Structure formats: C-alpha cells, structure tokens
Amino acid sequence: MFYDKKCSIYKREVVTEDFREVEKNILLHEDLDCDFFDERDSLQLEQGDIAQEEEHGRLTVVLDGFYPGIENGAKIELKDPDLGSIGIFQLIRAPAVYRLPNGVVESMTLFVRKHSNELGR
C-alpha cells in the first residue's frame, strides 16, 4: 500500500496548571505516514472526495506500522500534501492491528469521526 498522506495523533491528559487540573491534548505521534478511506465503501479518497467525506464525518485511517499509546477517544489531525490540514477527527473504536503471518505488525486501522477544527490546547 502507498501511504501519501500524514496524520498527527494527540492524547487527552489531565495536567495541573495554576493549582488546578486542566484537560489538554498532548502530541503523541507527529506526521505519521497514513492514508484514509470512505468508511462505508472502503474506497481510497482522492482530493475531490475529501471535502465530501469530511462533511459525512466518518473515515477509516490506515497507519503504516504500529504506534503504541493510541487509545479510544484520541484526536487525530489528518493532512493532505496538497490541501494541508483537513480537520480534527476523534477515534471512535479501539485501533485494529494487522499482522503478517510471521507476527510482524504491518499496519493499524483507526475508525474516526469528524470532531472539530480545534484541538482545545
């Protein structure tokens, strides 16, 4: 599979600021090679389809390799090399890991829905 897009993954953490607890999005993984697909048809999205699917709100994101620490509810910023950031999505199911017969992890699949354009840092 050819991965021509990028994504950054943020983890929600509670931190203490000025003696009070605040929720923040902490960068977990930056600019990972990925591709994203229409959740319903599993079709690879071309530039013209990205805006339409962004409105629909659900995508399947495939990462090249295994990245630990990605949990349900994580925020994912999807980026296209020609369009830049296309928005912030939220992981709605636990990641699926695909292994080769020899046990090596080939890829991770994330099921996401449109969240917002803000990370609320």
N, C-alpha and C positions, 0 to 999 in steps of 0.2 A: 504494500500500500504506500502511496506517495502522500506525505504529510506536507501541505503547503500553507497551513495557517498556524497561528500561535494562540496560546492562552496563558493567563496567569491565574493562580488559584490562591484564594485568601481564606484564612481560618478565623472564625469568630472566637475571641478570647476576652475574658474579663480582666481588666488591669486596674490598678489603683492610681488615680490622679487626684492631686489636691485632697488627699484623705477621703476619697470616695471611690466606689467601684464604678467603672465605665466599661461598656462593651465596645471593642474595637475589632476591625478587620486587619489581621496581621498577614503580610505576604508569606505564603508557604512555599510556592514554586512560581518562578517567573519565566515567561516566554518559552513554554514547552511546545514542542512540535505536536500538532494535532490536526484533525480535520473534523468537520461537523456535518451532520446529515439531518434530513427531514425525519422526525421521529416516526411518523405514520408509514412512510414508504421506504425508508432507509436509502433514499437517494442522495448522492453527494450534491451539495448545494453549489451552484455557480453564483457569480456575483449578482445577477438579476434576481435570484431566488432568495438571497439572504434577507433582504428587507421584508419580503413577504412572510418568510418563516419567523422573522423577529416579531412580527405582529401576531402570528399564531401562537408563538411563545414557547414551544417545546422543541428541543433539539436533542440529538444523540451526538456526543463528543467522544472521539476516539483518540487516546493518547498513545504515542509511540513509546512503549516501555512501562515500567512500574514506578509509581511515585508514592511513597508512604505518607500517612497522615491525612489523606483526603477522606473527609467524613461527610455523612449526610448533612445538608444544610450549608455546606461550604459555598462561597461566592466564587464565580468563575467569570473572568473578563475574556471575551472572545475577540480575536483580532484577525483581520484580513490584511494581507500585504498591500493590497491596492486601496482598500477602503478605510484602513485604520481600525480603531475600536468599534465594534458593532453593538456593544452593550454588556451589561452585567446580568448574569444568569445565576440561578441557585440550584445546587444539586438536590434532586428530589428523591433519589433512591441510592442505596449503597452502590459504590462502584463495582462493576463486573470485571474480573481479571481473566484474561485468556492466556493459557499456557500452551506451549508446544509439547509434543509427546515426550520430550526429554525433560520436561518440568520447567524450562526457562520461560519466564513471562514475556509474551510477545507484545501485549497491549492491554490497556484499561479502557473500559467504556463507561462514560458518565451520562446519565439521563438528567437533563436540566430543563428549567423553565425560565422564562423572562422574569427578571426581578425588577430592576430599575437601572437608571444610568448613574446612580450614585453608590459609592461604597460606604458612605457614612463613617469615614475615618475620624 
